[in-house]
Amino acid sequence: MKRKKGNADRLTAGAWWSRNRWSCVILAAALVLFIAVRMAAVTFEQPQPRGDEYAEYETGVVTDILSDNTEADTVADGGYRGEQLLLAQGRSGQYEGETMQVYNYVGPLYGQPLKVGQRAVLLISTYSDGSHTATVYEYDRAVGLAVTVGLFLLATVLVGGKVGAKSLVALAVTLVCLFWILIPLLMKGASTLLTVFLTCAYITVVTMVILGGVCRKTVCAALGTVAGTALALLFGLLSQSLLRIDGLRLTDVEPLLQLRQTGTPLGLRGLLVAGVVISALGAVMDVAMSISSALTVHTVAPDRDGRALFRSGMNIGRDMVGTMTNTLILAFLGSGLSFIIYLYSLGLDPRQLISSPYMATEVISGIASSIGVILAVPLTALITSFILVKDKKPKAPCGSKPEDKKLPKE
């Protein structure tokens, strides 16, 4: 019996390797490429010695309230104004365990009144004579963020199961690529649009392999995603040229301009279209995967020709275009809702509003992203129908398991 169990294990391992060997090869190659690019992107610098006077951000907990004159301001929609003098015990850093007086300055746009037992992030300034003072920087949101992220992870795994867990791995890869590869490369002066596009293509390939392995469905979805993202980039460049605007007119680019003026070779003009490409990537991947997955019906109906498959893909895509376009447009409008309300309150002349940089950047962001989603539909349908018709041999759908083989009798 033990021998039979060993044979079964070997057959199972062999079947798994046969089904996933290309996925393992591609992911291994992607890991090697990631390490190589990361080594080229990161700048290794010796840490600067700390001077006699410095500031640190550490956590602390409020132990007592010595004075409190904060009060709600009805004009500021119930926001608080005033200041508190607190006793807070350090919970991290060199002053851990020490109780110190801490000022908490509160306004409608910053800070909030604290209660005994609440945690806060303290800005502790140490001076050359060894003395130190502390003020409240902000309420400590680490626990709240951890709970929020934990609930998201739990819901994803409970609802999505194994696929949900894979999607979390793919999400982690995306975030790592953006923060460990893309941003360091841009800070070193790499071409903004080329770097963003190649990073998005890398994320697309790795995500598709993680979610569905290497098969016709994921290959078609990856090709459709890259093509749709490329068209979003090109349409963004076209719109940018027609409207005579670029990344230098973004509302939050001023700190980056100051950073460039101090010697950081960051390309700013391409940031507008780069943001379009990144924001469109998720929606384009969703559309491409849905169409290519649906068209794998060819595996059970191999007599369907390319035109029939293409029409099926277009019918599926048309149902998705409306909702996806609304999703992207509303996402951009929602992110700038407070500024939109402010513009509305000014009662601007229509000509003034239409020619404003904000209107131009929002139009490019929303419409160029939607164009990527819209054009991904025919591109993915065309690519998928071409590949499926060319490969006439029926195959099992992606992710299906081969039938277990019977073990030979002893």
C-alpha positions as CSV (number, residue, x, y, z in Angstrom):
1,M,0.0,0.0,0.0
2,K,2.8,2.4,0.8
3,R,4.3,1.7,-2.6
4,K,1.1,2.6,-4.3
5,K,0.9,5.8,-2.3
6,G,4.4,6.8,-3.4
7,N,3.6,6.0,-7.0
8,A,0.4,8.2,-6.7
9,D,2.5,11.1,-5.3
10,R,5.0,10.8,-8.0
11,L,2.3,10.8,-10.7
12,T,0.6,13.8,-9.1
13,A,3.8,15.7,-8.9
14,G,4.6,14.8,-12.5
15,A,1.2,15.8,-13.7
16,W,1.5,19.1,-11.8
17,W,4.9,19.9,-13.3
18,S,3.7,18.9,-16.8
19,R,0.8,21.3,-16.4
20,N,2.7,24.2,-14.8
21,R,6.3,24.0,-16.1
22,W,5.9,27.0,-18.4
23,S,4.4,29.0,-15.7
24,C,7.3,28.2,-13.4
25,V,9.8,29.0,-16.1
26,I,8.2,32.4,-16.9
27,L,7.8,33.4,-13.2
28,A,11.4,32.4,-12.6
29,A,12.6,34.5,-15.5
30,A,10.4,37.4,-14.3
31,L,12.0,37.1,-10.8
32,V,15.5,37.2,-12.3
33,L,14.5,40.2,-14.4
34,F,13.0,41.9,-11.4
35,I,16.2,41.5,-9.3
36,A,18.4,42.8,-12.2
37,V,16.2,45.9,-12.8
38,R,15.9,46.5,-9.0
39,M,19.7,46.4,-8.7
40,A,20.0,48.9,-11.5
41,A,17.2,51.2,-10.2
42,V,18.2,51.4,-6.5
43,T,20.9,53.9,-5.4
44,F,23.1,52.6,-2.6
45,E,24.1,55.6,-0.5
46,Q,25.8,55.7,2.9
47,P,23.5,56.9,5.6
48,Q,24.2,60.5,6.6
49,P,25.3,60.8,10.2
50,R,22.7,62.4,12.5
51,G,23.6,65.9,13.7
52,D,23.3,67.2,17.2
53,E,19.8,68.4,16.5
54,Y,17.3,66.2,14.8
55,A,13.6,65.3,14.8
56,E,12.0,61.8,15.0
57,Y,8.5,60.5,14.5
58,E,7.6,58.0,17.2
59,T,4.4,56.5,18.6
60,G,3.0,57.3,22.0
61,V,-0.2,56.9,24.1
62,V,-2.0,59.7,25.9
63,T,-2.0,59.2,29.7
64,D,-3.5,62.5,30.9
65,I,-5.1,65.7,29.6
66,L,-3.6,68.7,31.4
67,S,-5.6,71.4,29.5
68,D,-8.0,71.4,26.6
69,N,-9.7,74.4,24.9
70,T,-10.7,72.7,21.7
71,E,-14.3,73.3,20.6
72,A,-16.4,72.6,17.5
73,D,-16.6,75.3,14.9
74,T,-20.0,75.4,13.3
75,V,-18.7,77.5,10.4
76,A,-16.2,74.7,9.7
77,D,-18.9,72.0,9.5
78,G,-18.3,70.9,13.1
79,G,-14.5,70.8,12.7
80,Y,-12.5,71.4,15.9
81,R,-10.2,74.3,16.7
82,G,-7.9,74.9,19.7
83,E,-5.1,73.1,21.4
84,Q,-4.5,70.5,24.1
85,L,-1.6,70.0,26.6
86,L,-1.2,66.3,27.1
87,L,0.9,63.8,29.0
88,A,2.0,61.1,26.6
89,Q,4.1,58.0,27.2
90,G,6.5,57.1,24.4
91,R,6.0,53.6,22.9
92,S,8.9,53.5,20.4
93,G,12.3,55.0,19.8
94,Q,14.9,56.2,22.2
95,Y,12.3,57.8,24.5
96,E,10.2,54.7,24.9
97,G,8.6,54.5,28.3
98,E,9.3,58.2,29.1
99,T,6.3,60.4,29.9
100,M,6.5,63.8,28.4
101,Q,4.4,66.9,27.9
102,V,3.0,67.1,24.4
103,Y,1.1,69.9,22.6
104,N,-1.7,68.9,20.3
105,Y,-2.7,71.8,17.9
106,V,-6.1,71.2,16.3
107,G,-7.7,72.8,13.3
108,P,-10.5,71.9,10.8
109,L,-7.9,70.8,8.2
110,Y,-5.4,69.1,10.6
111,G,-5.2,67.2,13.8
112,Q,-8.1,66.1,16.1
113,P,-8.7,66.2,19.8
114,L,-7.3,63.2,21.6
115,K,-8.6,61.3,24.6
116,V,-6.8,59.3,27.3
117,G,-5.7,56.0,26.1
118,Q,-5.6,56.9,22.4
119,R,-2.4,56.4,20.4
120,A,-0.7,59.2,18.4
121,V,2.4,59.8,16.3
122,L,4.6,62.2,18.1
123,L,7.1,64.6,16.5
124,I,10.0,64.6,19.0
125,S,12.7,67.3,18.5
126,T,16.0,66.7,20.2
127,Y,18.5,69.6,20.7
128,S,22.2,69.9,21.1
129,D,22.0,70.3,24.9
130,G,20.2,66.9,25.2
131,S,16.7,68.4,25.8
132,H,13.8,67.5,23.7
133,T,10.2,68.6,23.0
134,A,7.3,66.8,21.5
135,T,4.1,67.7,19.6
136,V,1.3,65.5,18.2
137,Y,1.8,64.9,14.5
138,E,-1.3,62.9,13.9
139,Y,-3.6,60.3,15.3
140,D,-1.9,56.9,15.0
141,R,-3.8,55.1,12.2
142,A,-1.6,52.0,12.0
143,V,-4.1,49.7,13.7
144,G,-7.0,51.0,11.7
145,L,-5.2,50.6,8.5
146,A,-4.2,47.0,9.5
147,V,-7.8,46.2,10.3
148,T,-9.0,47.7,7.0
149,V,-6.5,45.8,4.9
150,G,-7.1,42.6,6.9
151,L,-10.9,42.8,6.2
152,F,-10.1,43.3,2.5
153,L,-7.8,40.3,2.4
154,L,-10.3,38.2,4.3
155,A,-13.2,39.1,2.0
156,T,-11.1,38.5,-1.1
157,V,-10.1,35.0,0.1
158,L,-13.5,34.0,1.4
159,V,-15.3,35.1,-1.8
160,G,-12.7,34.4,-4.3
161,G,-11.2,31.2,-2.8
162,K,-8.0,30.0,-4.5
163,V,-8.4,32.5,-7.3
164,G,-8.9,35.3,-4.8
165,A,-5.6,34.3,-3.0
166,K,-3.9,34.3,-6.4
167,S,-5.3,37.8,-7.1
168,L,-3.8,39.0,-3.8
169,V,-0.4,37.7,-4.9
170,A,-0.7,39.5,-8.2
171,L,-1.7,42.7,-6.4
172,A,1.4,42.4,-4.2
173,V,3.5,42.0,-7.3
174,T,1.9,45.1,-8.9
175,L,2.6,47.2,-5.8
176,V,6.2,46.0,-5.5
177,C,6.8,46.8,-9.2
178,L,5.4,50.3,-8.8
179,F,7.3,51.2,-5.7
180,W,10.5,49.2,-6.1
181,I,11.0,49.5,-9.8
182,L,9.0,52.2,-11.5
183,I,9.4,55.1,-9.1
184,P,13.2,54.5,-8.5
185,L,13.8,54.3,-12.2
186,L,11.8,57.5,-12.8
187,M,13.8,59.2,-10.0
188,K,17.0,58.3,-11.8
189,G,15.9,59.9,-15.0
190,A,14.5,57.0,-17.0
191,S,12.1,57.9,-19.9
192,T,8.7,58.3,-18.2
193,L,6.4,56.9,-20.8
194,L,8.6,54.0,-21.9
195,T,9.4,53.0,-18.4
196,V,5.7,53.1,-17.4
197,F,4.6,51.1,-20.5
198,L,7.3,48.4,-20.0
199,T,6.4,48.2,-16.3
200,C,2.7,47.8,-17.1
201,A,3.6,45.1,-19.7
202,Y,5.7,43.2,-17.1
203,I,2.8,43.5,-14.5
204,T,0.4,42.2,-17.1
205,V,2.4,39.1,-18.0
206,V,3.2,38.2,-14.4
207,T,-0.4,38.7,-13.3
208,M,-1.9,36.6,-16.1
209,V,0.5,33.8,-15.4
210,I,-0.2,33.8,-11.7
211,L,-4.0,33.9,-12.2
212,G,-4.3,31.4,-15.1
213,G,-1.0,29.8,-15.9
214,V,0.3,29.7,-19.5
215,C,-2.4,28.8,-21.9
216,R,-4.2,30.2,-24.9
217,K,-6.6,32.2,-22.7
218,T,-4.0,34.0,-20.7
219,V,-1.7,34.6,-23.8
220,C,-4.7,36.2,-25.6
221,A,-5.6,38.3,-22.6
222,A,-2.0,39.5,-22.1
223,L,-1.6,40.4,-25.7
224,G,-5.0,42.3,-25.7
225,T,-4.1,44.1,-22.5
226,V,-0.7,45.3,-23.8
227,A,-2.3,46.4,-27.1
228,G,-5.1,48.2,-25.3
229,T,-2.6,49.9,-22.9
230,A,-0.5,51.0,-25.9
231,L,-3.5,52.5,-27.6
232,A,-4.4,54.4,-24.4
233,L,-0.9,55.8,-24.3
234,L,-1.0,56.9,-27.9
235,F,-4.4,58.4,-27.6
236,G,-3.2,60.2,-24.5
237,L,-0.3,61.7,-26.4
238,L,-2.6,62.7,-29.2
239,S,-5.0,64.4,-26.8
240,Q,-2.1,66.1,-25.0
241,S,-0.8,67.5,-28.2
242,L,-4.3,68.8,-29.3
243,L,-5.0,70.5,-26.0
244,R,-1.4,71.9,-25.7
245,I,-0.9,70.5,-22.1
246,D,1.3,68.1,-20.4
247,G,2.4,66.9,-17.0
248,L,3.8,70.3,-16.0
249,R,0.2,71.5,-15.7
250,L,-0.9,68.9,-13.2
251,T,-2.3,70.4,-10.0
252,D,0.1,68.5,-7.7
253,V,3.3,68.7,-9.8
254,E,4.9,71.7,-8.1
255,P,6.7,69.7,-5.4
256,L,8.2,67.5,-8.1
257,L,9.3,70.5,-10.1
258,Q,11.1,71.7,-7.0
259,L,12.6,68.3,-6.7
260,R,13.9,68.4,-10.3
261,Q,15.3,71.9,-9.7
262,T,17.4,70.4,-6.9
263,G,19.1,67.9,-9.2
264,T,16.7,64.9,-9.4
265,P,16.3,64.1,-13.2
266,L,12.6,63.3,-13.0
267,G,10.7,63.6,-16.3
268,L,7.6,65.7,-15.6
269,R,6.1,66.2,-19.0
270,G,5.1,62.6,-19.4
271,L,3.4,62.2,-16.0
272,L,-0.1,63.1,-17.3
273,V,-0.1,60.3,-19.9
274,A,1.8,57.9,-17.5
275,G,-1.0,58.3,-15.0
276,V,-3.5,57.5,-17.7
277,V,-1.7,54.3,-18.6
278,I,-1.4,53.1,-15.0
279,S,-5.1,53.9,-14.2
280,A,-6.3,52.1,-17.3
281,L,-4.3,49.0,-16.8
282,G,-6.6,47.2,-14.3
283,A,-9.8,47.9,-16.4
284,V,-8.1,46.8,-19.6
285,M,-6.9,43.6,-18.0
286,D,-10.4,42.9,-16.8
287,V,-11.9,43.3,-20.2
288,A,-9.2,41.4,-22.0
289,M,-9.4,38.4,-19.6
290,S,-13.2,38.3,-19.7
291,I,-13.3,38.2,-23.5
292,S,-10.5,35.7,-24.0
293,S,-12.0,33.5,-21.2
294,A,-15.4,33.5,-22.8
295,L,-14.1,32.8,-26.3
296,T,-12.4,29.6,-25.1
297,V,-15.8,28.1,-25.9
298,H,-13.9,27.2,-29.1
299,T,-12.5,24.3,-27.1
300,V,-15.9,22.7,-27.0
301,A,-17.1,24.0,-30.4
302,P,-14.0,23.8,-32.7
303,D,-16.2,24.0,-35.8
304,R,-16.8,27.8,-35.3
305,D,-14.8,30.0,-37.6
306,G,-12.8,33.1,-36.9
307,R,-15.6,35.5,-37.8
308,A,-18.1,33.8,-35.5
309,L,-15.6,33.9,-32.7
310,F,-14.8,37.6,-33.3
311,R,-18.5,38.5,-33.4
312,S,-19.0,36.7,-30.1
313,G,-16.1,38.6,-28.5
314,M,-17.5,41.9,-29.8
315,N,-20.9,41.1,-28.3
316,I,-19.3,40.3,-25.0
317,G,-17.1,43.3,-25.1
318,R,-20.0,45.7,-25.9
319,D,-21.8,44.7,-22.8
320,M,-18.7,45.6,-20.7
321,V,-17.7,48.8,-22.5
322,G,-20.6,50.9,-20.9
323,T,-19.9,49.9,-17.3
324,M,-16.2,50.0,-17.6
325,T,-16.2,53.5,-19.2
326,N,-18.5,54.7,-16.5
327,T,-16.2,53.2,-13.9
328,L,-13.1,55.0,-15.2
329,I,-14.8,58.4,-15.7
330,L,-16.5,58.3,-12.3
331,A,-13.2,57.2,-10.7
332,F,-11.5,60.3,-12.0
333,L,-14.4,62.6,-11.1
334,G,-14.7,61.1,-7.6
335,S,-11.0,61.6,-6.9
336,G,-11.4,65.4,-7.7
337,L,-14.9,65.9,-6.3
338,S,-13.9,68.6,-3.8
339,F,-12.1,70.6,-6.4
340,I,-15.1,70.2,-8.8
341,I,-17.4,71.5,-6.1
342,Y,-15.0,74.5,-5.6
343,L,-15.0,75.2,-9.4
344,Y,-18.8,75.0,-9.5
345,S,-19.1,77.5,-6.6
346,L,-17.0,80.1,-8.5
347,G,-19.6,80.3,-11.3
348,L,-17.0,80.4,-14.0
349,D,-17.7,81.4,-17.5
350,P,-18.0,78.3,-19.7
351,R,-15.1,79.5,-21.9
352,Q,-12.9,80.0,-18.9
353,L,-13.8,76.5,-17.5
354,I,-13.3,74.7,-20.8
355,S,-9.9,76.3,-21.3
356,S,-8.7,75.7,-17.7
357,P,-5.8,73.2,-17.2
358,Y,-7.9,71.2,-14.8
359,M,-10.6,70.5,-17.3
360,A,-8.0,69.5,-20.0
361,T,-6.1,67.1,-17.7
362,E,-9.3,65.5,-16.4
363,V,-10.6,65.0,-20.0
364,I,-7.3,63.4,-21.1
365,S,-7.2,61.2,-18.0
366,G,-10.8,59.9,-18.2
367,I,-11.2,59.6,-22.0
368,A,-7.8,58.2,-22.8
369,S,-8.2,55.5,-20.2
370,S,-11.7,54.7,-21.5
371,I,-10.3,54.5,-25.1
372,G,-7.8,51.9,-23.9
373,V,-10.7,49.8,-22.5
374,I,-12.9,50.3,-25.6
375,L,-10.2,49.4,-28.1
376,A,-9.1,46.5,-26.1
377,V,-12.4,44.8,-27.0
378,P,-11.8,44.4,-30.7
379,L,-8.1,43.8,-30.3
380,T,-8.6,41.0,-27.8
381,A,-11.4,39.5,-29.8
382,L,-9.3,39.6,-32.9
383,I,-6.2,38.1,-31.3
384,T,-8.2,35.4,-29.5
385,S,-10.2,34.4,-32.6
386,F,-7.0,34.3,-34.7
387,I,-5.1,32.1,-32.2
388,L,-8.0,29.8,-31.5
389,V,-8.8,29.2,-35.2
390,K,-5.1,28.7,-36.0
391,D,-4.8,26.0,-33.4
392,K,-7.5,23.6,-34.5
393,K,-6.6,20.9,-32.0
394,P,-9.2,21.0,-29.2
395,K,-7.6,21.4,-25.8
396,A,-8.9,21.4,-22.2
397,P,-9.8,24.8,-20.8
398,C,-7.1,26.7,-19.0
399,G,-6.7,25.6,-15.4
400,S,-8.5,22.2,-15.9
401,K,-6.9,19.2,-14.4
402,P,-6.1,16.1,-16.4
403,E,-7.9,12.9,-15.5
404,D,-6.2,10.9,-12.8
405,K,-4.4,8.0,-14.2
406,K,-5.1,4.6,-12.7
407,L,-2.2,3.1,-10.9
408,P,-0.8,-0.2,-12.2
409,K,-1.7,-3.2,-10.1
410,E,1.1,-5.0,-8.4
